[in-house]
Amino acid sequence: MLEPNGRRLLTILGKDPAVPGILQPQEMPSAMQALEQAAAYEAAQQQTAMDEAKAKGEPAPVFEAVSLRQRMAPMLDILKRCAAQDASITWGV
């Protein structure tokens, strides 16, 4: 994962990506929920923008080629695997 994308995901999780950190297994359910909520929010915002453009007769807005939902898929997989194994996730170490 590229650094800007990793920083965004850690920020969504309420972690400071600028410093080394750890995500404990007991935090993983809320972390997965936070990612899902952020992806749903992004999708809703994009749908609203498309609907507004259509209503105004304007061209559809252009969004990033890769959505948050796609970018977070590897992180969700890691969270699920680590939660199942009662393992922590660390970064910046």
Summary of the structure (lengths in Angstrom):
residues: 93
radius of gyration: 15.9
end to end distance: 16.1
largest distance: 52.1
contacts: 217
relative contact order: 0.20
helix: 63%
strand: 6%
